[in-house]
Amino acid sequence: MKILGIGNAIVDVICKVDDSFITQNGLTKSTMKLIFDENEFKKLLLNLKIEKTVSGGSVANSIVGISQLGNKVGFIGKISDDDLGDKYEEGLKKENVEYFYSKKKEELPTGTCLILVTPDSERTMCTFLGTAGKINENDVSSDAIKNSEIIFLEGYLWDEGEPKKAFDKAINSANKVAMSLSDQFCVDRHKAHFLDLVKNKLDITFANEQEITSMIDAKNFEEVINFSKKLGKLIVLTRGENGAIAIKGDDVVECGVQKNLKIVDLTGAGDLFAAGFLHGYVNNLSIKESLEKGTEMSSKVIQQIGARL
């Protein structure tokens, strides 16, 4: 198998809202808020019109993209044996993703992410992790990991306790490890751990400019470049309208954005960028070509609603 993703198995519920909804509910635009109370989550959903429901989760979105590009891929993520869990599993199988998880009735329901899309196409997320956040080392198949060229992890999954053990087991069994830093709140919450992962355990790190700047407390982007060069690992960064950049040792490769796109929804832009890049990487394309494939995939996804092509 080319790539095995391990991440939060989350069903995305996409709704269009006005900016006032974001303000009234005390949310910070363009970020992801974790909600720990199921009733609070249900209350948010009450008056909203659902545009689309789709199997999601950051790494799962990337894995589906990599599958659509013709690669053999798999995914591990924890769901419950409930209606949303069934939908989740069907969604992956339909996309030719091998699902290495046997669901059973869990105390908590299958995880859900409410994606609120404002008129400027920005997305603000509220996630009730449900059982997805309870992943443990028994949920992670060492054989599936060993049989994959690369495993792809998400920062969203990392948490103290059982998820950390699952993470460690995956990294220790892997041939190569790629990870996305996921979200600035995530980085700020786990800064020391993420820094250790990037420096010592990951072969490829995906991040946007804000996430990596925050992780190393950089004052400007030049500091980010210098930090990345010293690591000697592959660091792949997206910079919004400034395009994308990959750094490995002294090699710095840049790629511009595609122009004149009709942007509808930025959900999944980073996930699909990673999909395109990893497709290039495992199929021995150059770093430049891999960046271009990532840019092409992210450009496609932002011109539609939702994080799947």
C-alpha positions in Angstrom: 0.0 0.0 0.0 1.3 3.5 -0.9 -0.1 5.5 2.0 -2.1 4.8 5.2 -3.8 7.6 6.9 -4.5 7.7 10.7 -6.8 10.4 11.9 -10.1 11.5 13.4 -13.0 9.8 11.7 -15.5 12.6 11.6 -18.7 13.2 9.7 -18.7 16.7 8.2 -22.0 18.6 8.4 -21.7 21.7 6.2 -23.9 24.8 6.7 -23.9 28.3 5.3 -24.2 31.1 7.9 -23.8 34.8 8.2 -20.9 36.4 10.1 -23.4 37.4 12.8 -23.9 33.7 13.7 -20.1 33.3 14.3 -20.1 36.4 16.6 -23.3 35.5 18.5 -21.9 32.0 19.3 -18.6 33.3 20.5 -16.6 31.6 17.7 -13.3 32.7 16.2 -13.6 32.9 12.5 -11.5 30.4 10.4 -10.5 28.3 13.3 -11.6 25.0 14.8 -13.2 24.8 18.2 -13.5 21.6 20.1 -16.8 21.1 21.8 -16.9 18.5 24.6 -20.6 18.7 25.5 -22.9 16.8 23.1 -25.9 19.0 24.1 -24.0 22.2 23.3 -23.1 20.8 19.9 -26.8 19.8 19.2 -27.9 23.3 20.2 -25.6 24.9 17.7 -27.1 22.7 14.9 -30.7 23.4 15.9 -31.6 26.3 13.6 -29.2 25.6 10.8 -30.0 24.3 7.3 -27.6 21.5 6.4 -26.2 21.8 2.9 -24.2 18.6 2.8 -23.2 15.7 5.0 -20.0 13.8 4.1 -17.4 11.5 5.7 -14.6 13.8 6.7 -11.7 14.3 9.0 -8.6 16.1 7.8 -6.4 13.0 6.9 -9.3 11.0 5.6 -10.0 13.9 3.1 -6.4 13.7 2.0 -6.5 9.9 1.7 -9.6 10.0 -0.5 -7.8 12.6 -2.7 -4.8 10.3 -3.0 -7.1 7.4 -3.9 -8.8 9.5 -6.6 -5.4 10.0 -8.1 -5.1 6.2 -8.6 -3.0 5.1 -5.5 -3.7 2.2 -3.2 -4.5 3.7 0.2 -6.0 2.8 3.6 -7.3 4.6 6.6 -7.6 4.0 10.4 -10.0 6.0 12.5 -12.4 5.2 15.3 -16.2 5.2 14.8 -19.1 3.8 16.7 -21.6 1.3 15.4 -24.3 3.9 14.7 -26.0 5.6 11.8 -23.2 8.1 11.2 -20.6 5.4 11.7 -22.3 3.4 8.9 -22.3 6.4 6.7 -18.7 7.1 7.4 -17.6 3.6 6.5 -19.7 3.5 3.3 -18.2 6.9 2.3 -14.6 5.6 2.4 -15.4 2.3 0.7 -17.1 4.1 -2.1 -13.8 6.0 -2.7 -11.7 2.7 -2.8 -10.1 3.4 0.6 -9.3 0.3 2.6 -10.7 0.8 6.1 -8.6 -0.9 8.8 -11.1 -0.6 11.6 -13.9 -2.9 12.9 -16.6 -0.8 14.5 -18.5 -1.7 17.6 -21.0 0.0 19.8 -19.1 2.7 21.8 -20.2 4.8 24.7 -19.8 8.0 22.6 -21.3 8.5 19.1 -19.3 8.8 15.9 -17.6 12.2 15.8 -19.1 15.1 13.9 -17.7 18.4 12.7 -20.0 21.3 12.0 -18.5 23.4 9.2 -19.9 26.9 9.1 -19.2 28.6 5.7 -19.5 32.4 5.8 -20.2 34.6 2.6 -16.5 35.2 2.2 -16.0 31.4 1.8 -14.0 31.1 5.0 -14.9 28.1 7.2 -15.2 28.0 10.9 -15.4 24.6 12.5 -17.0 23.2 15.7 -16.0 19.6 16.3 -17.6 17.1 18.7 -15.0 14.4 18.5 -17.2 11.7 20.0 -15.6 8.3 19.9 -13.0 9.5 17.3 -11.0 11.2 20.1 -10.8 7.9 22.1 -8.6 6.1 19.7 -6.0 3.9 21.5 -3.1 1.7 20.5 -5.4 -1.4 20.1 -7.2 0.4 17.3 -4.0 0.8 15.3 -2.9 -2.2 13.2 0.9 -2.6 13.2 0.7 -4.9 10.1 -1.3 -2.3 8.1 1.4 0.3 9.1 4.4 -1.9 8.2 2.8 -2.7 4.8 2.5 1.0 3.9 5.3 3.1 2.3 4.2 6.2 4.3 1.8 6.8 7.2 0.1 10.2 7.3 -1.0 11.6 10.7 -2.9 14.7 11.7 -2.2 17.0 14.6 -5.9 17.0 15.4 -5.5 13.4 16.6 -2.7 14.0 19.0 -3.8 14.2 22.6 -2.4 13.2 26.0 -3.2 9.6 27.1 -4.6 7.0 24.8 -4.3 8.9 21.5 -0.7 9.7 22.2 0.0 5.9 22.7 -1.8 5.2 19.4 0.4 7.9 17.7 3.6 6.5 19.2 2.8 2.9 18.1 2.1 4.2 14.6 5.3 6.1 14.4 7.4 3.3 15.8 6.0 0.8 13.3 6.2 3.0 10.2 8.6 3.0 7.3 8.1 6.8 6.8 6.0 9.3 8.7 4.2 12.4 7.3 2.1 14.7 9.5 0.0 17.8 9.2 0.1 20.3 12.0 -3.7 20.7 11.4 -4.6 24.0 13.1 -3.1 26.9 15.0 -5.1 26.2 18.1 -3.8 22.6 17.9 -0.2 23.8 17.7 -0.6 26.3 20.5 -2.1 23.6 22.8 0.7 21.0 22.1 3.6 23.2 21.1 6.4 21.3 22.8 5.2 17.9 21.7 4.7 19.0 18.1 8.2 20.6 18.0 9.7 17.3 19.2 7.8 15.4 16.5 8.9 17.8 13.8 12.5 17.7 14.9 12.9 14.1 15.8 10.2 11.8 14.4 8.6 13.1 11.2 10.0 12.7 7.7 7.6 15.1 6.2 5.7 18.0 7.9 2.8 19.8 6.4 1.8 23.2 7.8 0.4 26.6 6.9 2.5 29.7 7.5 0.6 30.6 10.8 1.0 27.1 12.3 4.7 26.8 11.8 5.3 30.4 12.8 3.4 29.8 16.0 5.2 26.5 16.7 8.7 28.0 16.6 7.6 31.5 17.8 9.1 33.0 14.7 9.1 36.8 14.2 9.1 36.5 10.4 9.1 33.9 7.5 12.8 34.1 7.1 13.2 32.5 10.6 10.8 29.7 9.5 13.0 29.1 6.4 16.2 29.0 8.5 14.7 26.7 11.1 13.5 24.3 8.3 16.8 24.3 6.5 18.7 23.2 9.7 16.3 20.3 10.2 17.3 18.5 7.0 13.7 17.0 6.8 11.1 17.8 4.2 8.9 20.7 5.4 6.0 21.6 3.1 4.3 24.9 3.8 1.2 26.6 2.3 1.1 30.4 2.3 -2.3 31.4 1.1 -2.0 33.8 -1.9 1.8 33.5 -1.6 1.6 29.9 -2.9 3.5 27.0 -1.4 7.1 26.2 -0.5 9.0 23.0 0.2 12.3 23.0 2.2 14.8 20.2 2.6 18.2 21.1 3.8 19.4 24.0 1.5 16.9 23.2 -1.2 14.0 25.6 -1.2 11.4 25.1 -3.9 8.4 27.5 -4.5 5.2 27.2 -6.4 2.6 30.0 -7.1 -1.1 29.9 -6.7 -3.5 29.3 -9.6 -5.2 32.6 -10.6 -8.8 33.6 -11.4 -10.5 30.9 -9.3 -14.1 31.2 -8.3 -13.7 30.4 -4.6 -16.8 28.9 -3.0 -15.5 27.2 0.2 -12.0 26.9 1.6 -12.8 23.6 3.5 -10.3 20.9 2.6 -7.8 23.2 0.8 -4.9 22.0 3.0 -6.1 18.4 3.0 -6.2 18.2 -0.8 -3.0 20.1 -1.1 -1.3 17.4 1.0 -3.0 14.7 -1.1 -1.6 16.1 -4.3 1.9 16.5 -2.8 2.0 13.0 -1.3 0.8 11.5 -4.6 3.7 13.2 -6.3 6.1 12.1 -3.6 5.2 8.4 -3.6 5.3 8.3 -7.4 8.8 9.8 -7.6 7.8 13.2 -9.1 10.1 16.1 -8.3 9.4 18.4 -5.4 8.4 21.1 -7.8 6.0 18.8 -9.6 4.6 17.5 -6.2 4.0 21.1 -5.1 2.2 21.8 -8.4 0.0 18.7 -8.0 -0.9 19.9 -4.5 -1.8 23.3 -5.7 -3.9 21.9 -8.5 -5.9 19.7 -6.1 -6.5 22.4 -3.6 -7.5 24.8 -6.4 -10.2 22.3 -7.5 -11.6 21.7 -4.0 -12.1 25.4 -3.1 -14.3 25.9 -6.1 -17.0 23.7 -4.7 -18.7 23.0 -1.4 -17.1 20.4 0.9 -13.7 18.8 1.2 -14.1 16.0 -1.3 -13.7 16.2 -5.1 
